[in-house]
Amino acid sequence: MTIIEQAFPMHERDDALKGMTLRQRYAGMAMQGLLLSDAGREAQYLAENAVEFADALIAELSREKSS
């Protein structure tokens, strides 16, 4: 996946956008939900699932955007 949109863009001196990507933001939000409902799981399991949910959300939003 090559989505590089920034969740909280900040302009640096070189005019490059820096900050958290939407994928990172969505994965963090998914991780919070997973921790509430599945806290007994291994960290690796939770992290992989959080990223999977983030990717699914980005794919769905991209599909909606192109419609």
Secondary structure, DSSP 8 states (H G I E B T S, - for coil): -----BSS-EE-TT--EES-BHHHHHHHHHHHHHHHH-TTS-HHHHHHHHHHHHHHHHHHHHHHHH-
